Amino acid sequence: MHLKFNSAVEISDINFQDVERQFTRLLHLDDLEKRIIEQPELKEEFEDTLEYALSEALDEEECDSPAHLFLQRILYRINRLKLFWYDDLKNYANEDSQYLFEIQKRIESTWQDWESNHIDIRLLSTVMEVRIALRHRVAEDLDPKPSAESLYFRNEMTETGYRRLLAITSLDGLVEASQLSRVLGGASNKVQAMLTKIFLEEYGNAKLSRKHSSFFSAMLEEFEMKTNPEAYFDWAPWEVLANINHSFFLCERKRNFLRYIGSLLFFEVSVPAAFENYKLAGERLGLGPEATNYWELHIKEDLRHGRWMVDDVALPLVDRYPQLAWEIVLGYDQQRFISTRASQAISRSSREAEST
């Protein structure tokens, strides 16, 4: 299959799953760079599909296109090489591949430009009172107005929907705070110390039984669901994968540090209200503590983490980078939009599980 922009091929005619499997085989080839030079046909179909997907998917009218899922799954497969999974070491043979780096850049550059269209960056760049802007947003998200999704999770979701919720969120929940680890290295100061403190709490202060992901595993075990990371990868909507990939995009580039801090601030501030809905759903369904303890833990700890992020991370960085501090607000607003979109996708998927 050689796709051309002037061809009559429709996106529905492409078997994205087959092409993704071809890409996965490329990931595990020995000496990938040499192989694709000697045998360029190994990558031709993938690159044709990638080019077509980039041209078609990142259009506002094509928001539900299967090409979105294809692009985010490819990007996720590259990003996950930055973390160690205690699996076969051969899986990391191409972690420093220039070819994979180029694929990542092609997707990210187009996708991030598309994401930027959803935020008025020019307006945010004029924000002068960053402290006021951040405190206003934090106050809103600590006590948000009920959304259709939050009301569904709290009052309507069945046990089937709850299982789908666990399956999808396990993709991130079982490797929680991994992206935060990517920004902790470097010079020591009070901001770095506080970020490290938050990281250590997320990791249970080095006690596996207290690590947040262990509580997530306990929820899955309560339902006799798989507890290995990525067990339910195929159920993850593109919006959820985009949420994870966006975090990688920010944390892997130090120039985006302020945006990452804004993104992390939103996570820590918004989680208590969001997870309260999940906890109440579990209680309404008559589920035991093992099936809801993860939500309860986050509700308590992230209220504290949110205060720390405001007082000991975000506001000190406003003082340190007064001309660029608006980027923290940008990171916050963009993460709010991407997270809301992901929550809506999880709600849709849970409802679909219930209906089938």
C-alpha positions in Angstrom: 0.0 0.0 0.0 1.5 3.3 -1.1 -0.8 6.2 -0.1 -0.7 9.4 -2.0 -2.4 12.6 -1.0 -4.1 12.8 -4.4 -5.3 9.2 -4.2 -8.9 8.0 -3.7 -7.9 6.1 -0.6 -10.1 6.9 2.3 -8.9 6.7 5.9 -11.5 4.0 6.5 -9.7 1.8 3.9 -6.5 1.7 6.0 -5.9 -1.1 8.4 -4.1 1.0 11.1 -3.7 -2.1 13.3 -1.7 -3.9 10.7 0.5 -0.9 10.1 1.0 -0.5 13.9 2.1 -4.1 14.1 4.6 -3.5 11.4 6.0 -0.5 13.3 6.2 -2.6 16.5 8.3 -5.1 14.5 10.6 -2.2 13.5 11.0 -1.3 17.2 12.5 -4.7 17.9 14.8 -5.1 14.9 18.5 -5.5 15.6 20.4 -2.6 14.3 17.3 -0.7 13.1 19.2 2.1 11.4 21.2 -0.2 9.2 18.3 -2.4 8.4 16.1 0.3 7.1 18.9 1.7 5.0 19.6 -1.7 3.4 15.8 -2.6 3.2 13.8 0.7 2.9 10.7 -1.3 2.0 10.5 -2.3 5.7 9.3 1.2 6.6 7.6 2.3 3.4 4.0 1.3 4.3 4.3 2.7 7.8 5.7 6.0 6.6 3.0 6.3 3.9 0.3 5.7 6.5 2.0 8.1 9.0 2.1 10.8 6.4 -1.6 10.3 5.5 -2.6 10.1 9.1 -0.9 13.4 10.0 -2.5 15.2 7.1 -6.0 13.8 7.8 -6.3 13.4 11.6 -5.2 16.7 12.9 -8.1 18.6 11.6 -10.8 19.9 13.9 -13.5 18.2 11.8 -11.7 14.9 12.0 -11.5 14.7 15.8 -12.9 11.2 16.0 -10.8 9.9 13.1 -9.1 6.5 13.8 -5.9 8.2 12.6 -5.9 10.0 16.0 -5.6 6.7 17.8 -3.0 5.4 15.4 -0.8 8.5 15.9 -1.1 8.5 19.7 -0.4 4.8 20.0 2.7 5.1 17.8 3.9 8.1 19.9 3.2 6.2 23.1 5.2 3.2 22.0 8.2 5.5 21.4 7.8 7.4 24.6 7.6 4.3 26.8 11.2 3.5 25.9 12.2 6.3 28.2 11.0 4.3 31.2 12.3 0.9 32.4 9.7 -1.8 32.6 11.8 -4.7 34.0 11.1 -6.7 30.9 13.3 -8.2 28.2 16.4 -5.9 27.7 16.2 -6.6 24.0 13.1 -4.4 24.0 15.4 -1.4 24.4 17.7 -2.1 21.6 16.5 0.9 19.6 15.9 3.4 22.5 18.5 5.8 21.0 17.4 5.3 17.4 17.7 8.4 15.3 14.9 7.1 13.1 12.5 6.7 16.0 13.5 10.2 17.2 12.6 11.6 13.8 9.2 9.8 13.8 8.5 11.2 17.3 9.4 14.7 16.2 7.2 14.5 13.1 4.2 13.4 15.2 4.8 15.8 18.1 5.4 18.9 16.0 2.2 18.5 14.0 0.1 17.3 17.0 1.3 20.0 19.4 0.6 22.7 16.8 -2.9 21.2 16.6 -3.3 21.2 20.3 -2.2 24.8 20.5 -5.3 25.8 18.5 -7.5 24.9 21.5 -5.8 27.5 23.8 -5.5 31.2 23.3 -1.7 31.3 23.8 -1.4 34.9 22.6 -3.9 36.1 25.3 -2.1 34.0 28.0 1.2 35.5 27.1 -0.1 38.9 28.1 -1.1 37.8 31.6 0.8 40.1 34.0 -0.7 39.0 37.4 0.3 35.4 37.2 -0.1 34.8 40.9 -3.7 36.0 40.8 -4.4 33.9 37.6 -3.0 30.8 39.2 -4.9 31.2 42.5 -8.1 31.9 40.7 -7.7 28.6 38.6 -6.8 26.6 41.7 -9.8 27.8 43.6 -12.1 26.8 40.6 -10.7 23.3 40.3 -10.6 22.5 44.0 -14.4 22.9 44.0 -15.5 22.6 40.4 -19.1 22.9 39.1 -20.5 19.4 38.4 -20.0 18.3 34.8 -22.1 15.7 32.9 -19.1 13.3 33.2 -18.7 13.8 36.9 -22.4 13.3 37.6 -22.3 10.1 35.5 -19.4 8.7 37.4 -20.9 9.6 40.8 -24.6 8.7 40.2 -25.0 6.4 37.2 -21.9 4.3 36.5 -22.5 0.6 37.0 -20.0 -2.0 38.1 -19.3 -2.8 34.4 -18.6 0.9 33.8 -16.4 1.0 36.9 -14.4 -2.0 35.6 -13.8 -0.1 32.3 -12.8 3.0 34.2 -10.1 0.9 36.1 -8.9 -0.8 32.9 -8.3 2.5 31.1 -6.8 4.4 34.0 -4.5 1.5 34.8 -2.3 2.5 31.9 -1.2 5.5 33.9 -2.1 4.4 37.4 0.3 1.4 37.5 3.3 3.6 36.6 2.2 6.7 38.4 4.5 9.7 38.8 7.0 8.2 36.3 7.1 11.5 34.3 7.8 13.5 37.4 11.0 11.5 37.8 12.3 12.9 34.6 12.5 16.5 35.9 14.1 16.0 39.3 17.8 15.9 38.2 19.9 19.0 38.3 20.7 21.8 40.7 19.3 21.7 44.2 17.0 24.3 45.5 13.8 24.6 47.5 11.6 24.0 44.4 13.6 20.9 43.5 13.4 19.7 47.1 9.6 20.0 47.2 9.2 18.2 43.8 11.3 15.4 45.2 9.2 15.3 48.4 6.0 15.0 46.3 7.7 12.3 44.2 8.7 10.3 47.2 5.2 10.4 48.6 3.8 9.2 45.3 6.3 6.3 45.5 5.4 5.4 49.1 8.7 6.7 50.5 10.4 3.7 49.0 8.0 1.2 50.6 6.4 -0.9 47.8 3.2 -1.5 49.9 2.7 2.2 50.2 3.4 3.1 46.6 0.3 4.6 45.0 0.5 2.1 42.1 0.3 -0.7 44.7 -3.1 0.6 45.8 -4.1 0.7 42.1 -3.0 -2.9 41.8 -5.2 -3.8 44.8 -8.2 -2.3 43.1 -7.6 -4.5 40.0 -7.1 -7.6 42.1 -10.4 -7.0 43.9 -12.1 -7.4 40.5 -9.8 -10.3 39.4 -8.4 -8.0 36.6 -4.9 -8.1 35.2 -2.4 -6.1 37.2 0.5 -6.0 34.8 1.2 -2.6 33.2 -0.4 -2.0 29.8 -2.7 -5.1 30.1 -5.6 -2.9 28.9 -3.6 -0.8 26.5 -6.0 -1.6 23.6 -8.9 -0.1 25.5 -7.3 3.3 25.9 -9.0 6.0 23.8 -6.7 8.3 21.9 -7.6 11.2 24.2 -6.2 9.3 27.2 -3.0 8.4 25.3 -2.7 12.0 24.3 -2.9 13.0 27.9 0.1 10.6 28.7 2.0 11.7 25.6 1.6 15.3 26.4 3.2 14.8 29.8 6.2 13.1 28.1 6.4 16.0 25.7 6.7 18.5 28.5 8.9 16.6 31.0 11.5 15.5 28.4 12.3 19.1 27.3 13.7 21.4 29.9 12.6 24.5 27.9 9.1 23.3 28.7 9.8 23.1 32.5 7.4 25.9 33.4 4.6 24.5 31.3 5.2 21.1 33.0 4.9 22.7 36.4 1.6 24.2 35.4 0.5 20.8 34.1 1.5 19.1 37.3 -0.2 21.8 39.4 -3.5 21.1 37.6 -3.1 17.4 38.2 -2.5 17.8 41.9 -5.3 20.4 42.4 -8.0 18.7 40.3 -7.5 15.1 41.4 -9.3 15.3 44.8 -12.6 16.4 43.2 -12.4 14.0 40.3 -11.5 11.0 42.5 -14.2 11.9 45.0 -16.7 11.0 42.2 -15.0 7.6 41.6 -14.9 6.9 45.4 -18.6 7.8 45.8 -19.4 5.5 42.8 -17.6 2.6 44.5 -19.5 3.2 47.7 -22.8 3.5 45.9 -22.1 0.1 44.2 -21.3 -1.5 47.6 -17.6 -2.1 46.8 -15.2 -2.8 49.6 -12.3 -0.6 50.7 -9.8 -2.5 48.5 -11.8 -1.3 45.4 -11.7 2.4 46.4 -8.6 2.9 48.6 -6.6 4.3 45.8 -9.1 7.1 45.3 -9.3 7.8 49.0 -5.5 8.0 49.3 -5.3 10.6 46.5 -8.1 12.7 47.8 -6.2 13.1 51.1 -2.6 13.4 49.8 -3.3 15.5 46.7 -5.1 18.2 48.7 -1.7 18.6 50.5 0.3 18.2 47.3 -1.8 20.9 45.7 -1.0 23.4 48.4 2.7 22.5 48.2 2.6 22.9 44.4 1.1 26.4 44.7 3.2 27.8 47.6 6.5 26.0 47.3 6.8 25.3 43.5 4.6 27.5 41.2 4.8 30.8 43.1 8.6 30.7 43.7 9.0 30.0 40.0 6.9 33.0 39.2 9.5 35.1 41.1 12.4 33.3 39.5 11.2 33.7 35.9 9.0 36.8 36.0 9.1 37.3 32.2 8.1 33.7 31.4 5.9 32.9 34.3 2.8 33.1 32.1 4.0 29.7 30.7 2.9 28.1 34.0 -0.6 29.4 33.3 -0.4 28.0 29.8 0.7 24.6 31.1 -2.2 24.7 33.6 -4.9 25.7 31.0 -3.7 23.2 28.4 -3.6 20.4 30.9 -7.1 21.3 32.0 -8.4 21.0 28.5 -6.6 17.8 27.7 -7.6 16.1 31.0 -11.2 17.2 30.5 -11.2 15.7 27.0 -9.7 12.4 28.4 -12.3 12.3 31.1 -15.1 12.7 28.5 -13.6 9.8 26.5 -13.4 7.5 29.6 -17.1 8.3 30.3 -18.0 7.4 26.7 -16.1 4.2 26.9 -17.6 3.2 30.3 -21.1 3.9 28.9 -20.3 1.7 25.8 -19.2 -1.1 28.1 -22.4 -0.9 30.0 -24.5 -0.9 26.9 -22.8 -4.0 25.4 
